[in-house]
Amino acid sequence: MQVKELTADGLKREYQVVVEAADIEQRMARRLSELSRTIKMPGFRPGKVPVTLLKKQYGSSIRGEILEQAVNEGSQAAISEHDLKPALRPKIEITSFDEGKDLEFNMALEILPEVPEIDLRAIQLTRLTTPVGEAELAKARDNLTRRAQQFEALAEPRPSQAGDRVTLDFVGKVAGEPFEGGAATDFPLVLGSGMMVPGFEDQLIGLDAGAEKTFEVTFPESYQRADLAGQPVTFEVTLKAIEAPKPVVLDDEFAAAQGFADLAALETALKDGLAGEYRKHARARLKRALLDHLAEHSSFAVPAGMVDLEFETIWKQIEAELKQDPEASAKPEDELKAEYRAIAERRVRLGLILSHIGQANEIKVEQNELNAAIIEQVRRYPGQEQQVLEFFRKTPQAVEQLRAPIYEDKVVDFIVEMASVTEETVTPEELMRDPDDDAAAAAPADQTAGA
């Protein structure tokens, strides 16, 4: 077997591999000999079928097997001989494979780049911390009582007001014609909940039970349905019933109804829930800051094929979103593609960096961590637990998809432990703010912040 390098351009490599005709014929003879000992043909005793007859009848299919085997072995030989680390599966082009002649094929591939070493201890990060204040606890209590809110019939007839639950029939029309999804019967609605489009609920305040009203509201420009976005819509409404909210008292009895031992236990659960939510957002912000740092301070070529695959995944999602809402982006398609290709390249580069750091520091995903991830997936499908478990048992690639984010998080945690991390106390609003919004606000008016 002969291996000759044809191209070495950046991360691209191409080789010519030649498998001698004698080697091919030896493989053919060996395979035919094996076949002759087992095959049964009319008129011949087992093991006595002439090789010439076998070659005539099965030679073509056997030669195909030999071709595949020789190509696989030749590719592996070229990879081993040149100590290559392929980024993706090599592309094979057979240039010659005639009977009695050498097998010749070209193998083109991209190799993984050398990832530069990063001084993890020199990385400086800020971990945001947010204490749970009384204002946030009060909002959590309000949300809880609103979810647990019950309603009762009015003791005395009166017009509807904010906070009431009304029952109504309505029909929405655009240019005088009803539209799909624009009508309902016996529809319950809490006035002031913001459940309906802006302006709809306001029109229902001050009405008596049994009242009929026709009014117009304009749907927001950002409405998810393009045929309704920005359109004036006329609603014909019949308000059929009014119910007043029952007073909610936060006490031990209320806490017990929510599944807690007493009010103190409920308060602790609310505070712990908020603290956990803050920690989750703080970690996401810290991880984002770390990835931004790695991306900004690491510049090396990445395999174009890997970028192509990542871009295709991203672009399929973008196309689906644009199909649902064609006006979701005002940018030309070419500009959008360039933007998301840059994001794909960033993701590939960061993936290679994290993989390099993880391998260098022997970070691994343990089986118990995978099991926990599988159990978490199982819990998302109550009543189908056995089917989900069976799916993961029979689908190794699905398990590998769970492994990737676990591995990434373990590597990120390792880097954070090595890095210099300072803490900064911020408000809940500052913690929840999208860092891209901060970057956009800080950028000059004629520039846009990068992703």
Helices and strands as residue ranges (DSSP letters): E 2-9, E 12-19, H 21-36, H 51-81, E 91-96, E 103-110, G 120-122, E 124-129, H 134-147, E 151-153, E 165-174, E 177-190, G 201-204, E 212-218, E 232-245, H 252-257, H 263-296, H 304-324, H 333-360, H 367-379, H 385-394, H 396-418, E 420-425, H 428-432, H 435-442
